[in-house]
Amino acid sequence: MLITYGGKSIQVPIRDLCPGCAANRLDLSRPAFAQFANPDAVPRLTAVSWQFTSV
């Protein structure tokens, strides 16, 4: 999956489902989230886009 936020993009694997997440939300690992913002300072990112990619 290619995730873009704030002009930066990262590619991450999909590891599992997030049963508690809404259909339009992603639950990133802490290291993936940290590529965009400090997870200790920012609890949630908005205006994130994503698309499925092939390996």
Number of C-alpha atoms within 10 A of each C-alpha: 14 14 18 16 16 12 7 9 15 14 15 14 11 9 8 7 9 12 7 8 10 9 8 5 11 14 14 14 10 12 11 15 17 13 13 18 17 12 15 8 7 11 9 9 13 8 7 13 11 14 9 12 10 6 6
